[in-house]
Amino acid sequence: MSDTTSPNLDRRSLLKLGLGASLMLGTAGLTATLSGCSSSGPAGSMAVLRESDLPLLAALFPAAVGPHPAFSENSNAIQLAIAQLDRSLHYSSPFVQSEVLNLLGMLSMPLTRGPLTGIWGDLATASPDQLEAFLLRWRDSRFELLRKGHKSLLQLLHMAWYATPQSWAAVGYPGPPII
């Protein structure tokens, strides 16, 4: 006689249940990470940018801006541009800050970085060719979300870079007029 009150849980059902629970927990963890539930606060002297964002941005600035004389003349140029980006974000709306931090978080997290960028290692140690290929892949993607990510990322980096005085001489801009 069989017991009809106990659930019929064979090996296949148990594996399906385990896989489903793992996927659910993994999705919840990823959502919490991307939504900022587990993100750290701003880096030491920064108002918005986190410590994990700084090496990523230091690698992306030269790839986004291209070869610029200030990169070789001033070893501090990239740090000044990152500080300018942080100031710009500080005066942006909380929504913009959140979106930028989510984008940088996705690029920093190994689970999402590889599939999204094609760079499976750390972006901070990626070669300039790998970073350029990643940016071109996003620019030419058939997915609108990646194209928007490319446009947003480059606009942020260019805005911060060309707001710094060390970028002006190479483009012939004398700076704002003195009043």
N, C-alpha and C positions, 0 to 999 in steps of 0.2 A: 504494500500500500504506500502511495506517495503522499508526502506532506504538502498540502495545498496552501498552507499559510506562510511558508518561507519563500522568499523570492528566489527565482531560478537564475542564479548568478554563475554562469560558466566562465571559462577563461577568456573567451572572446568578449563577452559583456564587460568583464572586469577591465580588460585592456581599453575598450571603448570609453568606459567611465573614467579611467585614469587619464587617457589622452584628452578627453573633453575638459576635465578639471584642470589639467596642466595648461591647456590653451586659454581657459577662462582666467586663471591666475596670472599667466604671462601677459595677457591683454590688459588686465587690471593694473599690473605693475608698470607696463609700458605707458599706459594712459596717465598714471600718477606721476611718472617721471616727466613725461612731455608737458603735462599741465602745470608743472612747477611744484608739485607737492613735496618732492624730495630734492629740490634744487637748493644749492647753497646761496648764501647772501653775496653781496658785491665783494669784489676783491679789495684788498687794503685801501688803496687811494682812489678807487673807482666808486661812482655813485650807483651804477646799474650793472655793468659788466661783471661777470663772475670770473673766478680764477681759472676755470676750465676754458673760458672763452678767449683768454689772452693769447696763448700759443697758437690757437686756431686762426685768430685774426692776424697775428704776426706773419703767418704763412700765407694767408689769403691776400693781404694788401699788395705785395709785389706781383702776384698773379693777376689781380684785378686791374691794377694801375699800369702794369707793364714796366719796361726798363725806364727808370727815371734817374737823372743825375743825383738827386738828393739822397737816393738809397746808398750810393757809394760815397758821397761827400759827407753825409751826416749819419753816423751809426744810430743815432737816436730818432731818426725821422719816423720810423714805423711806430715807435712808442708814443711819439707826439700825435700821430694820426689816430692811434687807438684811444688816447686821452681825449682827442677832439670828438671822436665817435661817442665816447661815454658822455661827454658834456651835451652833445646833441640829443642823445637818448634820454638824458636826465630831464631835459625840458620838453620831451615828447609826452604824449598821453600815456596813461598806464596800459591801454590796449596795445599801442605800438610797441612799448617796452616788452610786454608779454609776448607778442608775436615774434619780435626779434630774438628774444631769449629762447623761445621755442625752436626757431630755425637754427640758432647756434647750438642748442642742446641736441637737436637731431644730428647735426654735423659732428658733434663731439662724442656721441654715444656709439660704441662699436657695433651694436646690433642694427642700427639704422644707417650708419655711415657707409658701410660696404655696399649694400644694395642701392642706396641713393646716389653715391658718388662714384662707385667703381674703384675706390681706394679702400682696401681692406685694412691697411695699417693706419697709424696715426697721421692725421692730416698735417700736423706740425712738422713731421719728418718726411713728408711726401716731396717728390722732386717738382721743380717748376713745370715740367712737361705733364706730369700727372695732374697737377692742379689746373693747368690750362685745359687739359682734356676733360676734366670734371666740369669746368665752367662751360665749355663748348657743348658737352653732353646735355647739360641742363638747358642751355640756350636753344639747342636744336631738338629738344625732346618733343615727342608727340603728345606728352601729357602737359596740359595747361598749368597744372600746379607747379611742376618743375620749371617751366618757363617763367612763371610769376616769381618763383623763388630766386631764379637767376637775376631777373630784373631788379627785384628788391634788394638782394645782396649787393649787386654792383652799384646800385644807386646809393646805398648806405656807405659803402666803402669809398666811392668817388666823392660823395658829399663831404665826408670827413677828411679825405686826403686834400682836396682842393680848397678846403677852409683853412689849411695850415700854411703859414708863410713860406716854409721851405719848398713848397710846390709851385709858387708863383713865378719865380725867375725863369724856369724852363718853358713856361707858356707865354712869357712876355708880359705878365701882369705886374704892374708896379706896386700893387697893393691899394687899399682903400685911401681915398684922399684924406689928408689931415685937415681937420676943421679947427 
